Amino acid sequence: MNIRIYLTTVLLLAMHFASGQGVTDSLLYLPDSVRPLTIDNFYAQVLKNHPVAKQADLLTEFAKQELRLARGNFDPKLEAQYLAKNFGDVDYYKIFNSSLKFPSVLPFDPSIGVEQNSGKYLNPERYISENFDFRQFYAGVSLPLLRGLITDDRRAALRQAELFGDMMEAEQLKAINKLFLEAAKDYWQWSISYYNFRLYNQNVAIAEEIFRRVRLNYELGEAAPIDTIQAKITLQQRLVERQEALLDFQNSGIQLSNYLWDSLSNPLELSLQFAPVMNRDIIGITAAQLEELTNLARENHPDIQKLDVKLQQLDVDRRLAAEYLKPKLDLNYYFLNQPFDPEWNSSFGFGDNYKFGVDFSFPIFLRKERAKLAQTRLKITNTMLDRSITERQVLNQINTSYNTLVNNGLIISQQSEMVNNYNRLLEAELINLENGESDLFKINIQIEKLIQSQSKFIKLLGDYEKQKAFLYWAAGVRRLN
């Protein structure tokens, strides 16, 4: 090759590959023509409009309605009954009873009402004096003294509904964390493909310029035909690599569009004006942060939370089952025409004008009740074992993810040094070319190795961020702090 070609090629390559790491840094620096889309901004968009995120919100709403359903057992209830019989022009009876009951979370249920009964053949039990037009006010309470005093079906159902809300919160967190993990993987894959495309696009421009200059020198009679063939092959190889990188970039952008939706749940396409942000300097996880993640996982990991809530629900079942081992002893006491009668005359006394009753029942063998309690205790033991297994698996997964992250960090450091060393080899080959001791073929080999090392460095940066996202997911959090 003519000395002019040598010097031109050396100058061109030296300008571009003056620093191999510098080239990588320039690739990671976004031009003003694109808008940066950081991982945090991407997360915010996903959380705001993604259908899975909206489905997770529905879990919270469903839990609210479940609680509302349980609270309905304590709604005041208005009841009314009217019975009448007339046969052969004889007024057998007319019975009217209206009451308002107030179920409460306390172990007693107060109620008030009014009765109006009359008729020739009225049951004496229902007899009311005609002094107040056969009407009578009553107000009283039903109080369980044994079974139902501590808890009952209604209060247990209310507590279960409250715990169901906690269960749905853990399920919601699990769904969102899973969504964020998949979104992070695709975001960093998009980043890798984007910066790889920029790398190969940049090298296509260099190969085109070298080919143009070599061909010009051939036309001037200062280069052999074989030199143009070598430059052409290199250009063709760079074009193929760029096309492959372009396809990967386009497909990864389409994949990332799966997470982009507008407020009306219409799918969006990822605009080409946006570009991912990837930093050369990795931000690792310290031992103190690992301990913090471990503590957060023990307390807040959704799988552990769900088992904790399940244990609380089973404890509610256990206490209710234990309550049914007690005899049923209910006390009923109702004031009649106290403190006011139908004409609103006031009077009050415990010894007069009342209805009093006691209900008692008790199964002799309690086989059903004891079996129910034993089953609940077995479920509690089984769930506690599940929780121990789950916590161990979670903590081990955190530790293995952390070890992988640390190892990847070391590999990135070594790969960075490798890029620098390949660059030094290229610089040495350029000096040899200038001294006439090398050729374009050898230069292309060194450039190829440098490009491959830079491409792998970019991939390692993206994989490191993927692994960090997996570590957060393993700990059950979206990210630290």
Wavefront OBJ file of the C-alpha trace (Angstrom):
o trace
v 0.000 0.000 0.000
v 1.201 3.519 -0.810
v 2.571 5.603 2.068
v -0.243 8.121 1.528
v -2.787 5.379 2.143
v -0.962 4.302 5.269
v -0.896 7.773 6.712
v -4.508 8.505 5.765
v -5.722 5.248 7.301
v -3.630 5.711 10.430
v -4.943 9.229 10.905
v -8.568 8.189 10.374
v -8.397 5.218 12.750
v -6.427 7.107 15.358
v -9.029 9.859 15.460
v -11.798 7.371 16.154
v -10.016 4.806 18.329
v -7.797 7.217 20.261
v -9.327 5.743 23.395
v -11.318 2.546 23.292
v -13.016 3.319 26.625
v -13.606 6.860 25.420
v -15.538 5.471 22.463
v -17.696 3.439 24.833
v -18.320 6.505 26.990
v -19.304 8.550 23.946
v -21.751 5.825 22.937
v -23.452 5.992 26.339
v -23.783 9.767 26.050
v -27.145 10.544 24.432
v -27.277 13.186 21.698
v -29.596 16.183 21.929
v -31.755 14.764 19.125
v -33.311 12.132 21.405
v -35.247 12.328 24.656
v -33.939 10.211 27.546
v -36.323 7.662 29.058
v -34.942 6.655 32.439
v -35.914 3.453 34.192
v -37.718 5.467 36.894
v -39.812 7.350 34.336
v -40.552 4.068 32.604
v -41.658 2.509 35.903
v -43.959 5.470 36.560
v -45.600 5.067 33.148
v -46.068 1.342 33.675
v -47.540 1.758 37.152
v -49.905 4.477 35.977
v -51.613 2.856 33.001
v -50.608 -0.791 32.562
v -53.627 -3.156 32.680
v -51.889 -5.442 35.187
v -51.373 -2.453 37.497
v -55.047 -1.570 37.133
v -55.995 -5.179 37.800
v -53.902 -5.020 40.960
v -55.857 -1.934 42.024
v -59.055 -3.945 41.564
v -57.826 -6.332 44.251
v -57.900 -3.477 46.744
v -61.386 -2.486 45.641
v -62.515 -6.101 45.896
v -61.167 -6.249 49.460
v -63.111 -3.082 50.321
v -66.320 -4.665 49.087
v -65.565 -7.843 51.028
v -65.221 -5.745 54.187
v -68.395 -3.889 53.333
v -70.160 -7.232 52.925
v -69.034 -8.364 56.378
v -70.082 -5.075 57.953
v -73.531 -5.616 56.486
v -74.105 -8.198 59.223
v -74.176 -5.296 61.685
v -76.625 -3.104 59.780
v -79.747 -2.116 61.739
v -82.702 -4.195 60.620
v -86.327 -3.063 60.418
v -88.840 -5.907 60.667
v -92.627 -5.898 60.486
v -95.256 -8.645 60.592
v -99.038 -8.468 60.208
v -101.362 -11.456 60.585
v -105.159 -11.409 60.501
v -107.956 -14.012 60.439
v -111.663 -13.425 59.875
v -114.090 -16.310 59.434
v -117.882 -16.286 59.567
v -117.927 -12.591 60.381
v -115.857 -13.399 63.428
v -112.658 -11.415 63.986
v -110.383 -14.233 65.160
v -107.231 -12.120 65.564
v -105.191 -9.242 64.272
v -101.498 -9.322 65.050
v -99.032 -6.596 64.194
v -95.394 -6.544 65.305
v -92.771 -4.055 64.161
v -89.230 -3.841 65.519
v -85.876 -2.215 64.885
v -82.823 -4.299 65.792
v -79.299 -2.994 66.249
v -76.677 -5.740 65.756
v -73.324 -4.610 67.143
v -69.722 -5.729 67.435
v -70.366 -5.961 71.166
v -71.704 -9.276 72.508
v -75.273 -8.003 72.869
v -77.974 -6.985 70.362
v -80.449 -4.310 71.492
v -83.831 -3.903 69.830
v -86.978 -1.796 70.159
v -90.467 -2.356 68.787
v -94.200 -2.035 69.056
v -96.964 -4.664 69.087
v -100.696 -4.280 68.456
v -102.729 -7.452 68.987
v -106.472 -7.981 69.262
v -109.182 -10.511 68.453
v -111.658 -12.907 69.991
v -109.459 -15.970 69.657
v -106.093 -14.348 70.191
v -103.452 -16.542 71.830
v -103.316 -15.480 75.492
v -99.550 -15.161 75.143
v -100.134 -12.288 72.747
v -102.786 -10.562 74.854
v -102.388 -6.797 75.281
v -104.678 -4.673 77.411
v -107.088 -2.386 75.576
v -105.939 0.523 77.754
v -103.639 1.681 74.955
v -105.706 0.491 71.984
v -104.111 -2.967 72.312
v -100.655 -1.467 71.681
v -97.476 -2.064 73.593
v -93.909 -0.744 73.310
v -90.957 -2.935 74.138
v -87.185 -2.496 74.295
v -84.620 -5.030 75.337
v -81.429 -6.885 74.748
v -80.159 -10.403 74.059
v -76.897 -11.216 75.800
v -74.813 -14.396 75.421
v -73.209 -15.335 78.714
v -71.043 -18.243 77.492
v -70.829 -19.122 73.787
v -70.663 -15.947 71.743
v -69.445 -13.703 74.541
v -65.841 -13.551 73.273
v -66.516 -13.984 69.548
v -69.212 -15.216 67.214
v -69.791 -15.858 63.509
v -70.476 -12.216 62.677
v -67.457 -10.807 64.466
v -65.250 -13.579 63.064
v -66.491 -12.811 59.536
v -65.715 -9.114 60.049
v -62.187 -9.885 61.240
v -61.682 -12.267 58.320
v -62.766 -9.520 55.914
v -60.266 -7.112 57.472
v -57.509 -9.698 57.090
v -58.657 -10.362 53.537
v -57.804 -6.733 52.800
v -54.260 -7.351 54.021
v -54.123 -10.484 51.871
v -55.175 -8.506 48.792
v -52.551 -5.848 49.521
v -49.870 -8.556 49.546
v -51.299 -10.033 46.345
v -51.315 -6.575 44.769
v -47.687 -6.008 45.746
v -46.723 -9.391 44.331
v -48.410 -8.627 41.004
v -46.796 -5.192 40.724
v -43.348 -6.513 41.670
v -43.632 -9.231 39.028
v -44.700 -6.641 36.459
v -41.755 -4.405 37.361
v -39.313 -7.306 37.073
v -40.475 -8.206 33.573
v -40.559 -4.539 32.584
v -37.017 -3.997 33.887
v -35.690 -6.993 31.955
v -37.193 -5.708 28.708
v -36.072 -2.134 29.385
v -32.436 -3.142 29.858
v -32.585 -5.475 26.861
v -33.825 -2.492 24.863
v -30.899 -0.493 26.263
v -28.388 -3.149 25.227
v -29.764 -3.330 21.692
v -29.920 0.470 21.378
v -26.308 1.081 22.357
v -25.122 -1.910 20.328
v -26.823 -0.407 17.295
v -25.079 2.908 17.929
v -21.759 1.080 18.249
v -22.141 -0.771 14.933
v -23.586 2.279 13.202
v -20.548 4.279 14.231
v -18.203 1.614 12.909
v -20.081 1.424 9.615
v -19.334 5.119 9.121
v -15.639 4.470 9.727
v -15.590 1.466 7.365
v -17.348 3.495 4.669
v -14.822 6.298 4.954
v -11.867 3.887 4.808
v -13.334 2.156 1.761
v -13.939 5.475 0.046
v -10.349 6.595 0.585
v -8.819 3.275 -0.440
v -10.913 3.210 -3.612
v -9.885 6.787 -4.379
v -6.238 5.853 -4.003
v -6.817 2.815 -6.261
v -8.303 5.074 -8.931
v -5.242 7.304 -8.630
v -3.043 4.263 -9.111
v -1.647 4.428 -5.577
v -3.296 1.236 -4.228
v -3.619 -2.339 -5.399
v -7.038 -3.901 -6.252
v -6.677 -6.295 -3.315
v -6.688 -3.304 -0.937
v -10.109 -2.205 -2.164
v -11.440 -5.767 -1.837
v -10.229 -5.939 1.764
v -11.821 -2.579 2.580
v -15.043 -3.631 0.812
v -15.274 -6.905 2.774
v -14.794 -5.016 6.023
v -17.532 -2.558 5.058
v -19.893 -5.402 4.138
v -19.240 -7.114 7.452
v -19.990 -3.888 9.345
v -23.199 -3.416 7.349
v -24.360 -6.933 8.217
v -23.566 -6.389 11.892
v -25.422 -3.088 11.888
v -28.462 -4.637 10.199
v -28.547 -7.406 12.787
v -28.225 -4.831 15.556
v -31.008 -2.759 13.975
v -33.351 -5.751 13.905
v -32.588 -6.512 17.542
v -33.188 -2.853 18.457
v -36.504 -2.731 16.581
v -37.795 -5.963 18.101
v -36.747 -5.017 21.624
v -38.578 -1.691 21.184
v -41.722 -3.549 20.109
v -41.365 -5.831 23.141
v -41.040 -2.808 25.417
v -44.217 -1.332 23.924
v -46.142 -4.098 25.721
v -45.826 -2.012 28.885
v -46.960 1.310 27.407
v -50.650 2.216 27.619
v -52.595 5.445 27.780
v -55.124 6.415 30.435
v -57.960 4.868 28.368
v -56.179 1.481 28.243
v -55.227 1.901 24.598
v -51.841 0.377 23.661
v -49.055 2.791 22.734
v -46.046 2.382 20.488
v -42.589 3.308 21.741
v -41.589 6.497 19.953
v -38.199 6.582 18.232
v -37.539 9.956 19.817
v -36.960 8.204 23.155
v -33.734 6.458 24.104
v -32.737 4.489 27.210
v -30.279 5.797 29.764
v -27.393 3.501 30.681
v -24.565 4.580 32.976
v -21.047 3.259 32.601
v -20.448 3.509 36.360
v -22.473 0.759 38.010
v -24.120 1.349 41.374
v -23.662 -1.767 43.471
v -25.381 -3.098 46.571
v -23.347 -2.908 49.781
v -23.387 -5.473 52.569
v -25.400 -3.041 54.713
v -27.969 -2.646 51.945
v -28.121 -6.424 51.569
v -28.947 -6.721 55.257
v -31.619 -4.050 54.846
v -33.104 -5.955 51.905
v -33.073 -9.154 53.964
v -34.911 -7.477 56.842
v -37.448 -5.969 54.436
v -38.023 -9.393 52.911
v -38.684 -10.977 56.313
v -41.307 -8.338 57.075
v -42.762 -7.289 53.735
v -42.186 -9.995 51.132
v -45.643 -10.640 49.659
v -45.348 -14.435 49.848
v -44.392 -14.226 53.536
v -47.047 -11.593 54.186
v -49.727 -13.797 52.654
v -48.750 -16.671 54.940
v -48.713 -14.344 57.960
v -52.215 -13.176 57.094
v -53.318 -16.764 56.573
v -52.050 -17.613 60.056
v -54.061 -14.728 61.481
v -57.142 -15.923 59.617
v -56.666 -19.440 60.952
v -56.277 -18.023 64.450
v -59.665 -16.347 64.029
v -61.091 -19.749 62.994
v -59.399 -21.379 65.974
v -60.872 -18.930 68.472
v -64.318 -19.330 66.904
v -64.024 -23.132 67.011
v -62.935 -22.952 70.649
v -65.947 -20.759 71.377
v -68.264 -23.529 70.180
v -66.907 -25.827 72.884
v -68.785 -23.684 75.402
v -72.457 -24.253 76.271
v -74.953 -21.860 74.773
v -76.488 -19.681 77.480
v -78.329 -16.598 76.215
v -80.143 -14.110 78.415
v -83.093 -12.147 76.973
v -84.695 -9.245 78.822
v -87.305 -6.843 77.382
v -88.965 -3.876 79.053
v -92.706 -3.579 78.285
v -94.073 -0.048 77.985
v -90.907 1.268 79.620
v -89.714 3.942 79.900
v -92.673 5.165 77.811
v -96.070 3.671 77.104
v -98.002 4.326 73.846
v -99.395 7.525 75.352
v -95.849 8.633 76.286
v -96.353 8.373 80.001
v -92.970 7.767 81.614
v -92.303 5.020 84.130
v -89.413 2.664 84.735
v -88.780 -0.371 86.865
v -86.988 -3.709 86.560
v -89.493 -5.637 88.618
v -92.636 -4.889 86.609
v -93.692 -5.063 82.963
v -90.964 -7.153 81.403
v -90.277 -10.327 79.443
v -87.414 -12.507 80.536
v -85.991 -15.668 79.048
v -82.975 -17.962 79.164
v -81.856 -20.217 76.275
v -79.526 -23.086 77.045
v -78.115 -25.866 74.876
v -75.024 -28.048 74.949
v -73.982 -31.026 72.746
v -73.106 -33.994 74.918
v -70.106 -35.365 73.024
v -68.911 -32.224 71.171
v -67.469 -34.413 68.411
v -68.235 -31.935 65.662
v -66.842 -29.008 67.655
v -63.692 -30.811 68.804
v -63.005 -32.079 65.259
v -63.350 -28.564 63.868
v -60.889 -27.211 66.438
v -58.409 -30.042 65.772
v -58.603 -29.446 62.014
v -57.918 -25.751 62.481
v -54.899 -26.440 64.667
v -53.513 -28.832 62.036
v -53.954 -26.146 59.384
v -52.075 -23.676 61.591
v -49.176 -26.111 62.019
v -49.074 -26.794 58.287
v -49.092 -23.081 57.451
v -46.316 -22.364 59.942
v -44.190 -25.013 58.218
v -44.988 -23.436 54.836
v -43.918 -20.067 56.179
v -40.579 -21.435 57.427
v -39.902 -23.022 54.038
v -40.920 -19.888 52.153
v -38.794 -17.577 54.304
v -35.763 -19.805 53.842
v -36.278 -19.921 50.079
v -36.691 -16.142 49.896
v -33.556 -15.426 51.920
v -31.509 -17.956 49.952
v -32.707 -16.444 46.690
v -31.677 -12.991 47.915
v -28.201 -14.245 48.824
v -27.675 -16.071 45.541
v -28.901 -13.030 43.595
v -26.549 -10.801 45.549
v -23.599 -13.133 44.916
v -24.395 -13.110 41.200
v -24.628 -9.310 41.243
v -21.239 -8.950 42.957
v -19.685 -11.427 40.533
v -21.136 -9.547 37.561
v -19.669 -6.344 38.925
v -16.213 -7.920 38.977
v -16.688 -9.209 35.419
v -17.671 -5.707 34.263
v -14.499 -4.307 35.822
v -12.419 -6.949 34.043
v -14.235 -6.335 30.773
v -13.517 -2.616 31.063
v -9.837 -3.390 31.440
v -10.092 -5.730 28.462
v -11.487 -2.895 26.331
v -8.533 -0.742 27.348
v -6.064 -3.509 26.516
v -7.599 -4.177 23.110
v -7.345 -0.474 22.459
v -3.660 -0.538 23.361
v -3.122 -3.430 20.945
v -4.847 -1.438 18.230
v -2.684 1.596 18.937
v 0.416 -0.584 18.678
v -0.826 -2.046 15.375
v -1.428 1.462 14.072
v 2.182 2.358 14.873
v 3.316 -0.759 13.033
v 1.196 0.277 10.073
v 2.794 3.682 10.061
v 6.227 2.026 10.066
v 5.267 -0.262 7.222
v 5.254 -3.378 9.414
v 1.510 -4.064 9.254
v -1.403 -3.939 6.826
v -5.117 -3.258 6.707
v -5.952 -6.937 7.331
v -4.192 -6.948 10.703
v -5.739 -3.611 11.598
v -9.212 -4.983 10.885
v -8.574 -7.947 13.174
v -7.692 -5.630 16.076
v -10.671 -3.382 15.352
v -12.962 -6.420 15.286
v -11.737 -7.567 18.703
v -12.136 -4.062 20.116
v -15.709 -3.795 18.797
v -16.590 -7.201 20.244
v -15.163 -6.242 23.632
v -17.114 -2.955 23.606
v -20.330 -4.769 22.629
v -19.856 -7.272 25.434
v -19.167 -4.434 27.864
v -22.503 -2.858 26.933
v -24.272 -6.196 27.353
v -22.687 -6.729 30.772
v -23.907 -3.301 31.918
v -27.455 -4.192 30.891
v -27.276 -7.650 32.444
v -26.018 -6.105 35.676
v -29.107 -3.911 35.880
v -31.319 -6.912 35.095
v -29.717 -8.810 37.960
v -30.238 -5.873 40.302
v -33.927 -5.797 39.361
v -34.107 -9.531 40.069
v -32.514 -8.978 43.473
v -35.165 -6.407 44.366
v -37.884 -8.768 43.173
v -36.398 -11.605 45.255
v -36.569 -9.315 48.303
v -40.191 -8.421 47.519
v -39.559 -4.714 46.965
v -39.605 -2.535 43.871
v -36.241 -1.047 44.717
v -34.269 -0.045 47.805
v -35.629 3.091 49.547
l 1 2 3 4 5 6 7 8 9 10 11 12 13 14 15 16 17 18 19 20 21 22 23 24 25 26 27 28 29 30 31 32 33 34 35 36 37 38 39 40 41 42 43 44 45 46 47 48 49 50 51 52 53 54 55 56 57 58 59 60 61 62 63 64 65 66 67 68 69 70 71 72 73 74 75 76 77 78 79 80 81 82 83 84 85 86 87 88 89 90 91 92 93 94 95 96 97 98 99 100 101 102 103 104 105 106 107 108 109 110 111 112 113 114 115 116 117 118 119 120 121 122 123 124 125 126 127 128 129 130 131 132 133 134 135 136 137 138 139 140 141 142 143 144 145 146 147 148 149 150 151 152 153 154 155 156 157 158 159 160 161 162 163 164 165 166 167 168 169 170 171 172 173 174 175 176 177 178 179 180 181 182 183 184 185 186 187 188 189 190 191 192 193 194 195 196 197 198 199 200 201 202 203 204 205 206 207 208 209 210 211 212 213 214 215 216 217 218 219 220 221 222 223 224 225 226 227 228 229 230 231 232 233 234 235 236 237 238 239 240 241 242 243 244 245 246 247 248 249 250 251 252 253 254 255 256 257 258 259 260 261 262 263 264 265 266 267 268 269 270 271 272 273 274 275 276 277 278 279 280 281 282 283 284 285 286 287 288 289 290 291 292 293 294 295 296 297 298 299 300 301 302 303 304 305 306 307 308 309 310 311 312 313 314 315 316 317 318 319 320 321 322 323 324 325 326 327 328 329 330 331 332 333 334 335 336 337 338 339 340 341 342 343 344 345 346 347 348 349 350 351 352 353 354 355 356 357 358 359 360 361 362 363 364 365 366 367 368 369 370 371 372 373 374 375 376 377 378 379 380 381 382 383 384 385 386 387 388 389 390 391 392 393 394 395 396 397 398 399 400 401 402 403 404 405 406 407 408 409 410 411 412 413 414 415 416 417 418 419 420 421 422 423 424 425 426 427 428 429 430 431 432 433 434 435 436 437 438 439 440 441 442 443 444 445 446 447 448 449 450 451 452 453 454 455 456 457 458 459 460 461 462 463 464 465 466 467 468 469 470 471 472 473 474 475 476 477 478 479 480 481
